């Protein structure tokens, strides 16, 4: 399990309002969340129709042209 060294920031009423963590731990959390999201997306589309290599290239080019315009 990932150990998180956190510091709780409180307001003048002693109410917790934020958390500080070291940047290295934050970056690791981001990586874990991104990997989880990617794995979940891959699982969701595992039964979707697959494109041939040629069709995939055409689709990619159409996306690229759409972004450039």
N, C-alpha and C positions, 0 to 999 in steps of 0.2 A: 504494500500500500504506500502511496505517495505521502510523505510527511510534509505538512504545511506549517511553516512558522509564521503565525499570523499575529498582528497587533490590532486590537479593537480600538477604533477612534470613537470617543463619546462626546456628546454635546454638553452644554453647561448644566443640563438637567440630568446628567449621567445616563442619557439614553444612547445606546449604540447607533452610530450613523454610517460607519464605514469600516472597512478592513484593509490593512496594509499587509502585503506579502512581498518577499524578495522577488526581484524581476526574473531570476532564474526559475523560481517555482511557478510564477505566473506563466512564463513561456512554456514550461512543461505541461501545465494545466491546459493551455491553448492547444498544444499538440495532442494531448489525450482526447480532448473534445473533438478536434478535427478528425482524428482517426476513428473515433466512435461514429461520427456523422457519416464519414465515408463508408465505413463498414455497413451501417444501416442502409444507406442509399444503394450500395451494391447488392444487399440482400433483397431490397424492394424491387430491383430491376432484373434479378437473376432469371426470371422466366419471360422477360420481354423479348420481342423479335430482335435478332441480331442483324446488323448490316454487313454486306460483303465489304471487302477492303475498298473496292472501287466506289461503292455507294457511300461509304463512310468518308472517303476523300471528297466526294462531291458535296456532301452535307457540310463538312468542315469548311470548304471553300465558300459555300453560300453563307455560312455564319460569319466568316471573315469579311466577306464583301458587305454584309449588312452592318457590321461594326464600323467599317471604314467609311461608310456613306453617312 
